[in-house]
């Protein structure tokens, strides 16, 4: 009996010790998981939430849904949910991510004291206990850095195990769920040569990725392509790229130096050079009232007697006088046919008309004397 009672006493003692030690299990071992949430609007106002969950992990999209903020999301079968608007700021579903380009809801994860841009969408990213999620409306800047301890205060160690009752949140409305922004398109817009000489050409080239539509100077073109251009003056070229992340416009300025060459005639219709005109003899100056006419050589008299009237000659004498040579004026001398007498060679006292009269009279007189002598000899 004593052995059995001793054994029973030992069992009772062990049971009492186990019951007494049961409350010593830390209360925080039973608390739910928690994640911090930071939502920053375009005007700088910031909302924080501490989201509790019993699962081992949540998606970023679930965190937004459980925050109590109003969200607008567009479901995409390939990329998950795209967050269009949070807490009344953003875009409607019909123009999600493009209604206010370049502004959109960017998605971030806090690592230490640095925000890291999310490489995947909120539907795909997994959140664990103690993580901090961030969202900001704008052109892609991160929200303000708020550590986890300032969002989710540590619970006291002697508090009972928290229930599934959600932690009270601030009065700020909950943002709509947000899908990570689509990848930004990559654009390579370039010229083969820049600048170029006037009259020459170059090629405009473009290559894009993650783009929906591409427009070159307002004309829709392929997502990648090229075009030859031959401007005569400096020219701007604009490439507008439309994608899920919005619209981007890229500009190139092509410089043109010099002036374009003159337009050449077609080879088949080339014009032969004009013949060089032959020099012509200068026209002889017109005779004026003061200038003397050019003298042409006068034929010398011959020995053939010329018939004349008998009464026209003077009466013969017994001995015919020897004809004496009468000096002629220097201006009356015959000149070569190719030489025109200069005005300076003539004297005011001698004129061609007088010379011709004197010369003719002498010739007629000599001819008459010769005729008379020949008649008398007969």
C-alpha positions in Angstrom: 0.0 0.0 0.0 2.8 2.4 0.9 4.5 1.9 -2.5 1.2 2.5 -4.4 0.4 5.6 -2.4 4.0 7.0 -2.9 3.7 6.4 -6.7 0.3 8.2 -6.8 1.7 11.1 -4.8 4.6 11.5 -7.3 2.2 11.6 -10.2 0.1 14.2 -8.5 3.1 16.3 -7.8 4.2 16.2 -11.5 0.8 17.2 -12.6 0.7 20.2 -10.3 4.1 21.4 -11.5 3.0 21.1 -15.1 -0.2 23.1 -14.4 1.8 25.8 -12.5 4.3 26.2 -15.3 1.7 26.4 -18.1 1.3 30.2 -17.9 5.0 30.7 -18.2 4.8 30.3 -22.1 5.4 33.7 -23.6 2.3 35.4 -24.8 4.0 36.8 -27.9 4.5 33.3 -29.2 0.7 33.2 -29.9 0.4 36.7 -31.4 -0.5 37.1 -35.2 1.9 38.2 -37.9 2.0 41.9 -38.7 3.1 44.0 -41.7 3.4 47.8 -42.0 1.9 49.8 -44.8 2.8 53.3 -46.0 0.6 55.1 -48.6 1.8 58.6 -49.8 -0.4 60.8 -51.9 0.7 63.3 -54.5 0.4 66.3 -52.2 2.7 64.6 -49.6 0.0 63.4 -47.1 0.9 60.0 -45.7 -1.2 57.2 -44.4 0.2 54.2 -42.3 -1.5 50.9 -41.4 -0.5 47.9 -39.3 -2.1 44.8 -40.9 -2.3 41.6 -38.8 -2.7 38.2 -40.3 -2.6 34.6 -39.2 -1.3 33.1 -42.4 2.4 32.5 -42.8 2.6 35.1 -45.6 0.4 37.4 -47.6 0.6 39.0 -51.1 1.1 42.7 -51.4 -2.4 42.9 -53.0 -3.9 41.2 -49.9 -2.2 43.8 -47.6 -3.9 46.6 -49.5 -7.2 44.9 -49.4 -7.0 44.4 -45.6 -5.9 47.9 -44.9 -9.4 49.3 -45.1 -8.4 51.9 -47.8 -10.5 52.2 -51.0 -8.7 50.8 -54.0 -9.5 50.5 -57.7 -7.7 47.7 -59.5 -7.8 46.4 -63.1 -7.3 42.7 -63.4 -4.8 41.4 -66.0 -4.7 37.7 -66.8 -1.0 37.9 -67.4 0.3 40.4 -64.9 -2.3 40.1 -62.1 -4.0 43.2 -60.6 -3.0 46.7 -61.8 -3.6 49.3 -59.1 -5.3 52.2 -60.7 -6.3 54.4 -57.7 -5.7 54.4 -53.9 -7.7 56.3 -51.4 -9.5 58.3 -54.1 -6.4 59.4 -56.1 -5.4 57.8 -59.4 -7.1 56.6 -62.6 -10.3 54.8 -63.5 -10.2 51.3 -64.8 -10.9 52.4 -68.4 -7.5 54.3 -68.5 -5.6 52.6 -65.7 -2.0 53.8 -65.5 -2.4 56.2 -68.4 -4.9 58.9 -67.4 -2.3 61.2 -65.8 1.1 60.2 -67.4 3.7 60.1 -66.0 2.0 59.8 -62.6 1.0 56.3 -61.3 1.0 54.3 -58.1 4.6 53.0 -57.7 5.1 49.9 -55.4 8.1 49.7 -52.9 9.5 47.4 -50.2 11.5 48.8 -47.2 14.8 47.1 -46.6 16.5 48.6 -43.5 16.2 52.3 -44.1 16.0 52.2 -47.9 13.0 51.8 -50.2 13.5 49.2 -53.0 11.3 49.4 -56.1 9.3 46.2 -56.5 10.5 44.1 -59.4 7.1 42.3 -59.6 3.4 43.2 -59.1 1.6 43.2 -55.8 -0.3 40.1 -56.7 2.9 38.1 -57.0 5.1 39.6 -54.2 4.9 37.7 -50.9 4.9 39.7 -47.6 6.1 38.2 -44.3 5.8 39.2 -40.6 7.7 42.4 -39.9 7.8 43.7 -43.5 6.9 47.2 -44.6 5.1 47.9 -47.9 5.0 51.3 -49.6 2.9 53.0 -52.3 3.3 56.5 -53.7 1.4 58.5 -56.4 3.7 60.4 -58.7 6.4 60.0 -61.3 8.1 57.0 -59.6 9.7 58.5 -56.4 9.6 56.4 -53.2 7.4 57.4 -50.2 8.8 58.7 -46.9 10.8 56.2 -44.8 8.8 55.0 -41.8 10.2 52.0 -39.9 8.1 49.1 -38.8 8.3 49.9 -35.1 6.7 53.3 -35.7 3.8 51.7 -37.7 3.2 48.6 -35.6 4.0 49.3 -31.9 5.4 46.1 -30.1 2.7 44.5 -27.9 3.3 44.2 -24.2 4.8 40.9 -23.0 2.1 40.3 -20.4 -0.9 40.9 -22.6 -3.0 37.9 -23.5 -2.8 36.4 -26.9 -4.3 38.8 -29.4 -7.4 37.7 -31.1 -8.3 38.0 -34.8 -9.9 41.4 -34.1 -8.3 43.8 -36.5 -6.2 46.6 -35.0 -8.0 50.0 -35.1 -6.8 52.0 -38.1 -6.7 55.7 -38.7 -9.6 57.7 -40.1 -8.0 57.9 -43.5 -9.9 55.8 -46.1 -8.1 52.7 -47.3 -6.5 52.9 -50.7 -7.6 50.6 -53.5 -5.5 47.6 -54.3 -2.5 48.3 -56.5 -0.9 46.1 -59.0 2.8 46.8 -59.6 3.3 49.2 -62.6 4.1 47.6 -65.9 7.7 47.7 -67.1 8.9 50.9 -68.5 9.5 50.7 -72.3 13.1 50.8 -73.6 13.6 53.2 -76.5 16.7 53.6 -78.7 16.2 56.6 -81.0 19.2 57.6 -83.1 20.6 59.1 -86.4 23.3 57.4 -88.5 25.0 60.8 -89.1 24.6 64.2 -87.4 25.2 66.8 -88.6 25.1 66.4 -92.4 25.9 68.6 -95.4 23.1 70.3 -97.2 22.0 68.1 -100.1 23.0 64.8 -98.5 20.9 62.2 -96.6 21.0 60.2 -93.4 18.9 57.5 -91.7 16.6 57.8 -88.6 16.4 54.5 -86.7 14.4 53.4 -83.7 14.1 50.2 -81.6 11.7 49.7 -78.7 10.6 47.1 -76.3 7.6 46.8 -74.0 5.8 49.3 -76.2 2.2 49.1 -77.6 2.3 51.7 -80.4 5.1 54.0 -81.9 4.5 57.2 -83.9 7.2 59.1 -85.9 6.2 62.7 -86.3 2.5 61.8 -85.9 2.6 58.8 -88.3 2.2 55.4 -86.8 5.2 53.1 -87.6 6.5 49.7 -86.6 7.8 49.2 -83.1 11.3 49.1 -84.7 12.4 50.5 -88.0 14.3 53.1 -90.0 13.6 55.9 -92.5 16.0 57.9 -94.8 15.7 61.7 -94.5 17.3 64.4 -96.7 16.5 67.8 -95.2 17.9 71.0 -96.6 17.8 72.7 -93.2 18.1 71.6 -89.6 15.1 69.4 -88.6 13.6 67.9 -85.5 12.2 64.4 -85.4 9.7 63.2 -82.6 9.1 59.6 -81.6 6.1 59.0 -79.4 6.0 55.6 -77.6 2.7 54.4 -76.1 2.9 51.6 -73.5 1.2 50.3 -70.4 3.3 52.7 -68.4 2.0 55.7 -70.4 3.4 57.8 -73.2 6.9 59.0 -73.8 8.1 61.4 -76.5 11.7 61.4 -77.6 13.2 64.1 -79.8 16.2 64.2 -82.2 17.6 67.4 -83.8 19.4 66.8 -87.1 21.8 69.6 -88.0 22.4 70.7 -91.6 25.5 72.6 -92.6 26.2 74.6 -95.8 23.7 75.3 -98.6 22.3 72.8 -101.0 24.1 72.5 -104.4 22.4 73.9 -107.6 20.1 71.4 -109.3 22.0 69.6 -112.0 20.4 68.9 -115.4 19.7 65.2 -116.3 22.6 63.5 -118.0 20.5 62.6 -121.1 19.7 66.2 -121.8 23.0 67.8 -121.2 23.5 71.1 -123.2 26.7 71.5 -125.3 28.8 74.5 -124.5 28.1 77.6 -126.5 30.6 78.4 -129.2 32.9 81.2 -128.5 32.1 84.1 -130.8 34.8 85.0 -133.3 36.2 88.5 -133.0 35.0 90.8 -135.7 36.6 93.8 -137.2 35.7 97.0 -135.5 33.5 99.0 -137.8 35.1 101.9 -139.4 34.2 105.2 -137.8 31.5 107.0 -139.6 32.7 110.0 -141.6 31.8 113.3 -140.1 31.6 116.6 -141.6 35.1 117.6 -140.3 36.9 114.4 -141.4 38.3 113.8 -144.8 37.3 111.0 -147.0 39.7 108.1 -147.4 41.8 108.4 -150.5 42.0 105.4 -152.9 44.9 105.1 -155.3 44.3 106.9 -158.6 45.5 105.0 -161.7 48.4 106.7 -163.5 47.8 108.2 -166.9 48.8 106.1 -169.9 50.5 107.1 -173.2 47.4 106.3 -175.2 46.1 109.7 -176.5 42.7 110.5 -175.4 40.3 112.1 -178.0 39.6 115.6 -177.1 38.0 118.5 -178.9 40.4 120.6 -181.0 39.2 123.8 -179.5 39.5 122.6 -176.0 43.3 122.7 -175.9 45.3 126.0 -176.0 46.9 127.0 -179.4 50.1 125.1 -180.2 53.4 126.9 -180.2 56.5 126.1 -182.4 58.3 124.4 -179.6 56.3 122.7 -177.2 57.3 123.5 -173.7 58.7 120.7 -171.6 56.2 119.6 -169.1 57.3 120.6 -165.7 56.5 118.5 -162.8 54.2 120.4 -160.6 54.6 119.3 -157.0 51.5 117.9 -155.6 50.3 118.6 -152.1 51.5 116.0 -149.7 47.9 115.2 -148.8 47.1 114.3 -152.4 49.6 111.5 -152.6 48.0 108.1 -153.1 47.9 106.0 -149.9 47.8 102.3 -149.5 44.3 100.8 -149.6 44.6 99.4 -146.1 45.5 102.7 -144.4 43.1 105.4 -143.5 44.6 108.8 -143.3 44.6 110.2 -139.8 43.0 113.5 -139.2 46.3 114.8 -137.8 48.1 114.1 -141.2 45.9 116.6 -143.0 46.5 120.3 -143.0 43.7 122.7 -142.9 44.9 124.3 -146.2 44.7 121.1 -148.4 41.5 119.3 -149.1 41.0 116.1 -151.3 38.6 117.9 -153.6 41.1 120.6 -154.6 43.9 118.0 -155.1 41.7 116.0 -157.5 40.9 119.1 -159.5 44.5 120.2 -159.8 45.7 116.7 -160.7 42.9 116.3 -163.3 43.7 119.7 -164.8 47.3 118.9 -165.2 46.6 115.5 -166.7 44.1 116.9 -169.2 46.6 119.6 -170.2 49.4 117.2 -170.8 47.1 114.9 -172.8 46.0 117.8 -175.0 49.6 118.8 -175.7 50.5 115.3 -176.6 47.6 115.1 -179.0 48.5 118.3 -180.8 52.1 117.2 -181.2 51.1 113.9 -182.7 48.6 115.6 -185.2 51.3 118.0 -186.4 53.8 115.2 -187.0 51.4 113.6 -189.3 
